[in-house]
C-alpha cells in the first residue's frame, strides 16, 4: 500500500501543474485583449508567462527538477547559444541593404 500513496502524491502534483498551465493559458488569452503602452512591454509580459509555463512543463513533466547538475549545465549552454544567435540575428537585421532610389 505504500506505492499507492506515492502514486497519489505524484498524481496530485501533475494535476496541480496541469491546472497551473490552464490558468497560464487563460491569462495569456486574457492579456491578448489588454493593450499596453508599448510593444516592448507586451513582448516582455508574454515572454514571462511563456517562460513560467515552459518551466512547469520542463521541470515537472520532463522531470528536469530531479536531474543532476550536468543537465542544468547543458541547459545553460543551450540558453547562452540561443541568446547569442538571437543577438547575431538582431545585429545582422540592421545591415539589410535598401534598394537604390528609395
N, C-alpha and C positions, 0 to 999 in steps of 0.2 A: 504493500500500500504506500510505501514511501515514494514510489515512482509516480503515482497519480498526483501526489501533492506537488512534485517538481514540475510535472506537465501542466497542471493547472496554473502554477505560477508563471510559466512561460506563455501560456495562452492569454492570461490576463495582461502580460506585458505587450504581447503582439496586438491585442485588441486596443489597448491604450495608445499604442503607436499608430494604429490604423485610424482611430478617432482623431488623433492629433494631425495626421495627414489630411483627413477630411476637413477639419477646421482650417488648416492651412490653405486648402483649395478654395474653401468658401471665402476666406479672407482675400485670397488672390483675385477671385472673381469680383468680390465687393470693391476692392481697391481699383478695379478697372473703371468704375464709374466715378471715382474721386479724381478730380483734376488738380494736380499740384501746380505750383508756380513755374517750375522749370522741368525740363526733360531730365536733367541730371538727378533731381530728387525722385522722380518717378522710377528711373532706372535703378537707383540705389535701393529704394524700398522693395522693388521687385526682386533684386538680387539677394537681399537679406532674407526674404521669405523663401526664395528658391534654395538658398544655402541651408536654411534650417530644415527644410523638407528633405533635401538630399542627405544631410547629416543623419536624419532619422532613418532613412532607407538604408544608407550605407552602414550606419552604426549598429542597427538592430537587426534588420532583415538579412544583411550580408555578414553579420557577426563580426564587424571590424572593431567593436568596443572591447572584445575579449582577445584580440590578436596581440602578437608580440610587437616589440618596438620596431622590428625590421619593416613591418607593414607600414607603420607610420613614417618611417624614413623614406620608403618608396613613394608614399603618397605626397610627402613634402617635396621630393624631387619632381614629381609629376606636376604639382601645383606651380612650382618655380618655373618649369619649362612652359607651362600653359601661359602664365603671365608674361614670360619673355617673348613667346610667339605673338601674343596679343599686342605687346609693345612694339614689336617689329612691324606688325600689320598696320598699326596706327601711324607709326613713323613713316612707313612707305606710302601710306594713303595720301599724305600731303605732297608727295612727289609725282603725282599723276600729271602728265603734261596736258595742257589745254590746246585745242586746235587753234591755228593762227586765224586771226580775223575775228575772234570772239572777245 
